[in-house]
Amino acid sequence: MLFCEECGTKKEGGERFCSNCGAAFPQTSQSKGRTAGRTAPARTELQYKTAPPEGIGGIPFEQKHIYGFWAAFSRTWVLASTKPDEFYPMLANTQDKFSGVIFFLAVSFFSILISFLPFIAILGGLSVFPVGFSFLLVLYIMLILLVSLPMMLIGTYVGTWIFHIVLSLVGGGPQGFSTTLLTVYYASAPSVIPIIGPLWAFIMIFIGLAQAHRVEIWRPIVAFFLNFPIMWLIMWLIFFIFGEVFAMLRHLFFR
């Protein structure tokens, strides 16, 4: 009996690739004997991207070594945005948490970049600015990206952690925090679309949480509205603590 060396999934039947992560199973001596003397036609990179080997399943973005980065990203984007009942139940069983972080950062990067395109197009059509202005504009956008992406990642993690506590209180988080976090990461996919994207992503979060945790959709919706007073209370406590510490330091050093 064989198990996948990457994720530990048991091999079923004559599969050559793991159904969970896509890694290739090592060939047994029996299977080597059957294939001796026969040379299978090599699959090109394009064939892997457009028609992956039979038996490959799971989240495409976790199988970038098979599809390639952009093909895996686009496939995952389509699934996360348009097929929630097919995509989000897989998040409870995934072993690759880091791919969700990379996907979220890529979506956030494109969302910020697309939001600047009208501004760049307008300024690009004007000739009143000096030549060096274009360089400064690009530098400014890169600076915003460098600052915004880590802040968005940290803010999403902290906000989702608080939200998951509330979600668990209403019985909506049986699959654990990592499933909730991955759902929020992947549900951000539609946000790259201007105007309607953020609303689409917002709705997809509730649908995705219901599918990933296998609960009724009203539970994440109720948790969202209950989350507001809790967030306000936490923010008030943080400002109160910082205010007290600042007052104490001012009293010690500036009296």
Buried (B, 14 or more C-beta within 10 A) or exposed (E): EBEBEBBEBEBEEEBBBBBBBBBBBEEEEEEEEEEEEEEEEEEEEEEBBEEBBEBBBBBBBBBBEBBBEEBBBBBBBEBBBEEBEEBBBBBBEBBBBEBBBBBBBBBBBBBBBBEBEEEBEEEEEEEEEEEEEEEEBEEEBEEBBEEBBEEBBEEBBEEBEEBBBBBBBBEBBEBEBBBBBBBBBBBBBBBBBEEEBBEBBBEBBBBBBBBBBEBEBEBBBBBBEBBEEBBEEEEEEEEEEEEEEEEEEEEEEEE
